[in-house]
């Protein structure tokens, strides 16, 4: 009897990948399509070379309503029929598969690299066949023909201090018909560096994978190794992790609201939010000495405790930040000139957001109640809920307003947790990682869903480690939001998504 073609697990639940192996890639494709058509969504899809001409495909499909994760695995040769043709959510994933492993998703509508990195060698040490260039050349871009059509290329070098990314617009007059986004300039090889771990550098790779999301990525990694080692951390450590995660969310949302105000020249909110963001970052520094939370989240718990005096001071600062933020941010909603720029700009429908698999603020701004803290709760979120913040218009205003709702609810959550801090240790020793096991951890970073998939070898070391940052899901959403918009709206739309270049490029 053959092994089942999929297994259903919970967030942070370990399993043996060998229990779900199937060699029938066509069946794998059909089951992925059926699961997505049935309401699931693609949390991860990747390939791992396992021989000179064979790779292992893995799909992680999240069912929000059931809080379950369906994992499908198949072996494939040098090519398979593209899933993207039936499920647009797979578009970016399959481009990465082709780039990293050389496996060709036949029929993919726009097969070109997303990071321009060399393919990964197989675990058996055999060389992977190099990618064959497209007929048009891998550096070519989509283009439109017509007398009044023109092309605008922006980046990768931008004015000021900003990460590199290349944006190419196909326009007629001022109207954008298509935006193609080309990234990969920040590629550092983080996933490859994690192989063979965990080691002394591993946590530092995760903390700096996306610098503004240090707490969320470090927490996802720690939960993975804690699950693989059978370690349960204390209630006090869970609360401190939750406080750090929500402060990270608040700091970034406040910063983005100020930046959105700056993009349209509304200086009062821009100036106030810049200062308030600093105040929130300083609260995180009170926890561990680092404004971005680096050094705090560690396997087995956290590295720093909070004294009664620190808790008391943090409560005062949280209340002050909530009061100051309300004054600064609500200026936006009371200004007709601001609302005139925010409303009906960069609009996405809920149907399109579902189709392309948006997560986080971008999805919730389209009216989709999608939040890992509610759908796949872990840690403190298993015991203390934060209401999901949504809006229905799918435009710049919605993405800004959802941020404001989350700021208020996250600050209230932090104050509540500080007032009910449990006693106990903050760190527990970590045992050896179980050999030949896999775990999927989902977490809600401030941008949206973070997915880590870790697989160990026979010695309990990382044989494979996959990271899906929320930006990976959402960059294509920005491209779609710019369709039929004036090109002058791009900076505002771009900031309303506020996506990471390095988190995408890894």
WOBELGI-V512384 format. One record per pair of residues at least 24 apart in sequence whose C-alpha atoms are under 6 Angstrom apart, sorted by the first residue. I is the first residue (numbers start at 1). GAP is how many residues later the second one is. D is the distance in Angstrom with one decimal. If there is no record, write none. Layout:
i: {I:I}
gap: {GAP:GAP}
d: {D:D}
//
This chain:
i: {6:6:7:7:8:8:9:9:10:10:11:12:12:12:13:14:14:15:15:16:16:21:21:22:23:23:25:25:45:46:47:49:50:50:51:51:52:53:64:67:67:78:79:79:79:80:80:81:81:82:82:82:88:89:89:102:112:115:115:148:174:174:175:175:175:176:176:176:176:177:177:178:179:184:186:186:187:187:188:190:195:195:195:196:196:197:197:209:210:210:215:215:216:222:228:228:229:229:229:229:233:233:236:237:237:237:238:238:239:243:246:249:250:251:251:253:263:269:272:300:300:300:300:301:301:302:302:315:342:342:343:344:345:345:346:346:346:346:347:347:347:348:348:358:358:359:360:360:364:365:365:365:365:365:365:366:366:366:367:367:372:372:396:433:434:435:435:469:471:471:471:472}
gap: {65:66:63:64:61:62:59:60:58:59:430:427:428:429:426:424:425:422:423:421:422:52:53:52:51:52:49:51:48:51:50:73:72:73:71:73:74:24:311:308:309:25:24:25:26:25:26:24:25:24:25:26:268:267:268:29:26:68:69:24:312:313:309:310:311:307:308:309:311:306:307:305:300:321:316:319:318:319:318:316:267:268:269:265:266:264:265:294:292:293:30:78:229:77:205:206:202:203:204:205:67:68:186:64:65:189:141:142:141:171:164:197:157:26:29:150:229:59:56:127:128:129:130:125:126:124:125:100:54:55:54:51:50:51:49:135:136:147:47:48:134:46:133:115:116:89:87:88:26:25:26:27:29:33:34:26:27:28:24:25:71:72:100:27:26:24:25:34:28:29:33:32}
d: {5.4:4.4:5.7:5.3:5.5:4.4:5.9:5.2:5.1:5.9:5.5:6.0:5.7:5.0:5.9:5.5:4.5:5.5:5.4:4.7:5.9:5.4:5.7:4.8:5.3:4.9:5.6:6.0:5.8:5.8:5.7:4.4:5.2:5.5:5.7:5.8:5.2:5.9:5.3:5.6:5.3:4.8:5.1:4.4:5.8:5.3:5.8:5.5:4.8:5.2:5.5:5.4:5.4:4.5:5.2:5.1:5.7:5.9:3.7:5.7:5.1:5.7:5.6:5.5:4.6:5.5:5.2:5.5:5.8:5.1:5.6:5.8:5.2:5.1:5.3:5.6:4.7:5.2:5.7:5.5:5.1:5.7:5.9:5.3:4.9:5.5:5.2:5.9:5.8:4.6:5.8:5.9:5.3:4.7:5.1:5.5:5.4:5.5:4.4:5.9:5.6:5.5:5.3:5.2:5.8:4.8:5.5:5.4:5.7:5.5:5.6:4.6:5.1:4.9:5.5:5.6:6.0:5.1:5.9:5.3:4.8:5.9:5.8:5.6:4.5:5.7:5.9:5.8:5.0:4.7:5.3:5.6:5.4:5.7:5.2:4.6:5.7:5.9:5.1:4.1:5.7:5.0:5.8:5.7:5.4:5.4:5.5:3.4:4.7:5.5:4.8:5.9:5.0:5.0:5.1:4.9:5.9:4.1:5.1:4.2:5.8:5.1:5.7:5.0:5.4:5.7:4.1:5.9:5.3:5.8:5.8:5.3}
//
